[in-house]
Amino acid sequence: WCYPLRRLVPFVHKYRNGLLIASCGGVFSISIFYHVFPEQTYKKIYQAWCQGQPAVLSENLQNSFQEVLKETKVRSPQNYRAFAAFGFHPISAGIPWMPGRAHVGIPANFNSTTEDKSGIKNRVVIINGKEVDWEGTQGALLKEALTFSPEAKKFALARELSCLEISGPVLYAAVAPACLAATWFSGVVIKQMFGLYSRPVAVRGLVNLAVALLGSSCYFLASDAVNQWLEYHTDRKVASLSEEYARGGVEFYDKILARNRTLRVLMGRKGEEMYAPSGNLFPKHWIRLKYAPYTARKERLLRILNRYRVHQQ
């Protein structure tokens, strides 16, 4: 088995710069692919359906989307598209300045109001193999948690637009090639510092393995840090638009926390593994925290809202 490896080592050493560039480009392309072609990938996955046909956004939601586009002052509002998505909160994908444009999915429960909850009650939600009883205790709590005020809906839409406007998907996708390049350079520097190029292949292989493991850990930490920065940044940017948006943001995260607490009860053991008693998400892996805690995001928005109130006094 050593013979093929010995033949591979000179090839890698000779073309290492080209291989590095190709590898970084490939990793970046994989990460950004569905954002370049959101209509053919992301939209088809999250598109809501009704009676065998793609669901259509209501006129009310279309108007709300256009209103938020104007208030957030995005550079090219014509490059943003809204569609009816399944789920309970808005999602987004795409790059506004690319031909594929940006797409924002708006869930059906955003049609609901305090007086009319048909956008929620008309849906069949199955949890643990059982249909949610909207008139039951937990069903009523979930229904209330899924009902947002106009201010909260506008905040939720605006934060998706804000993330797309600053090319959030591109920043997040750039983490992988950056970590790959840093790992490669670190391996080269370490082997040069300790004179390992004159050592046996097995020794260099062990060093490369150790550096690769360290680089993988750095990638996970860096990608989570970038994702959390994007979340905090978009929250702050949207809340800074007006007191209305800040108030809507506080309500939006308050409702998400309430929804998660209710789902924790409805989902039983699986819910206890997924959601904390506070409503935050438990990390899936012990070294990772991909999403910023909802409680922390709510507290930051509360501070911004309090500053608005102090200025009014």
N, C-alpha and C positions, 0 to 999 in steps of 0.2 A: 504493500500500500504506500510505501514511502516513495516509490519511483514516480508515480504521477504527481505527487506533491513536489518532488524535487524539480520536475519539469515546469510546474506551475509557478514556483517561486520566482525564477528569472523573468518569466512573462509578466507577472504582476509588478515586479521591480522596474521593468523596462517601460511599461505603459501605465504606471501608477497614477500619473496626473490625469491622463485621459479617463482611466477607470473611475477615479474620484469624481471628476466632473459628470460623467455619465451616471454614476450612482446617485449623486446629489440631485441631478436633473430628474432621474427616474422616481426617486422618493418624493420629490416635490410634485411631480406630475400626478402620481397616484393620490396624494393628499388633496390636490386642488381639482381633480378631474370632475367630480360631480358639481362643483361650483362653476366650472366653465360651461358645462352643459346641464344646467339645472332643470330645464323643461323636459329633457329626455331621461333624466335620472331621478332627482330629488322630488320633483312635482309628481311623477308617476307613482312614487312610493307612498307619498303622503296625501294624495288627492282623495277627497271624500266622495263617496258614491251614493246615489239615491235611485232606487228602482232600476239598477243596471246601467245608469248613466252618470257621468261626472256631475257632482253637485255644483250648483251655480251660486255665487255669492248674492246675498240679498242686496237690494238697492241701498238700504240703510248702511250696510257694511261697506259697500263701494264708496258711498259718500263720506263715511268716517275715515276710510283709508286716504281718500283724496284730501280731506281736511288736515290729516296728520302730515301728509306730504308737504302741504303748504306751510304748516306751522313749524316743522323741523327744518325747513329751508334747504332741502337736499339740492345738490347742484344740477342734477338731471332727472327731474321727476318722471319724465317719459320713459326712463329706463327701469322703472319699478312696476311689477305686476303683482296683483293679488289673486289668490285662488282659495276655494273652499277646501279646508284640510280637516282630517280627523284628528282627534285628541282634544285637549282641554285648554291649551294656550297657544299663542302664535309661534310659528317656526319660520325660518328663512334660509335661503341659499342663493348663491350667485354672486357675481361681481358686476356692479352697475356699469362700469366702463368697458366691459367685454360684450361681444355680440350676443351672448346668451342672456344678458341682462340679469336683473335680480328678481327673485320671486318670494313673496311673503304669503304663507299659508295662514288663514284665519279660521278658527274652529267654529262649529255651529252654536256653541253655548254663548258666543259673543252676540248672537241675535236676541238673547234673553235679557229681560229687564226685571226690576223688582216686581212690577205688576204682571208681567207676562213671561213665564218661564217655559214656554213651549219649546224653545230651542234646546232645553235640557230634558224635559219630561217626555218629549217625543222620541228620544233616543233609547235604545236598548243597550244597557251596559251590563256585561257579564263579569262577575268577579268570583273567583274560586268555583266556577261552574254554575253560579246562581245569578239570576237576574236581580239587579238592584231594585228594591222597592222604594220608589221615590216618596211614598207616603209614610214609610217607616221612620224610626228615630234616626238611624245612621244615614238613610237615604235622604231625609230632609236636611241633615247637616251637610251632606255632600252637595245637594242641590243649592243650598245657600252659599257654599264655598265656590261654586262654579258660576255664580251670578255676580257680574262686575258692574260697577257704575260706569257711566260714560268716561269719567276721568281715568279710571283704572284701565279701561280698554284702550284709550288713547296712549297712555303710558306704555302699555305692552306692545302696541304697534310701533310706537316711536323708538323704543329701544332696539327693536329688530332693524328698523331703518338706519338707526345710528351706527349699529355694528357693521352693516353693509356699506354705509357711506365712508367709513374709515378703512375699508378693505380688510375687515376683521378676518375673513377666511384666508386671505393671502398671508397675513401676519402669522396666523396659526399654522398654516401649511409650511411656512418658512422655517419653523422650529426644527423639523426633522432633518433637512439637509444641512442646517447650521450645526446641529449636534453631530451629524455624521462626519462633516469636515473637521470639526474640533477633535473628535475621537481619533481620526486618522492622523492629524498633525501631532496629537499628544503621543500616539504610539511611535511615530517617527522620532520625535524629540527624546523620548525615554530611551529608545534603543541606541540613539546616537550618544546620549549622555553616559550611558553605562557600557558602551562598546559592545552591544549585543549582536551587531551584524556579523561579528567574527565567531559567535557562538553557534552551537548546533541548531538546526531548524526547530527541533522540539522545544528548546528553551525560548526561542523567539515566538513560537506558537503559543506557549503558555502565557507569555507577556501580552501577546495580541488578544488572547482570550480574556485576560484580566482587564485590559484596557477596554475591550468591547463591552464587558459586563458593567464597568463603571460608566461608559458612555451611554448605555441603555438606561441606567438609573438616572443619569443627568437629563436624558431626553424626557423621561416621564415627569421629572420634577419641573423641567423648563416648560413643557407643553401645558402642564397644569397651571403653572404660574402665569403664562401668557393668557390662558383661557380665563383665569380669575381676574387678571388685569382688564381684559376686554369687558367682562361683566361689570366690574366696578366702574370702569370708565364710561361705558354707555349709560349706566344708571345715573351717574353724576351729570353727564352731559344733558340727558333728557330732563332730569329734575331741575336743571339750571334754566330751562326754557321759561318756566313760570311756576307760580305756587300751585296752580291747577295740576300740572304734571307731577310735581313733588307729592302732592296729596294723593294723586292717583297711584303713584308708585308705592307709597306706604300701604294703601289698600290692596294693591295687586299682590304684594308679598305676604300680607296678612292673610289673604284668601288662599294663597298657595300653601301656606303653613297649615291653615285649617283643613284644606283638602287632604294634605298628606297625613294629618293626624286621623282623619276619618278613614282614609284608605288603610292606615295601619291597623285599625280595628276590623274593617271589612275583609282584609286579606289574611287575617290570622297570623300564623307563624311567619309566613313569607313577608307580610307587612312589617312585622317586628324586626326582621332582618334588613329590610330596605329603608325604613323610616325611623328616625329617632322620635322619642316622645314629644319633642319640641316641634316636629314637622320637617326638620332638616333631613337631607339624604345621608345615609351612612356610606362611607367610602367603600367601593367595591374591592379595593386592594389596600393592603396596610400601608404601602409607601405612597399612595396616591390620594389626592384630593382635587379632583378635576373641576368641581363646581364650587363657587363661593357659597358659604352657608347663607340660606335665605334670611336667617335672623340677623346676620351681620349686614346684609344688603338693606334690610328694612331699617336697621338702626342708623345707617349712614344717611338714608333718605329722610329719616325723622330729624336728624340734625340739620339737614338742608331746609326742611319745612319749618323748623323752629326759627331758623335765621330769617326766613321770610316774615314770620309772625313778629319777630323782634323789630324788624325794619318798619313794620306797619304801625307799631306803637309810638 
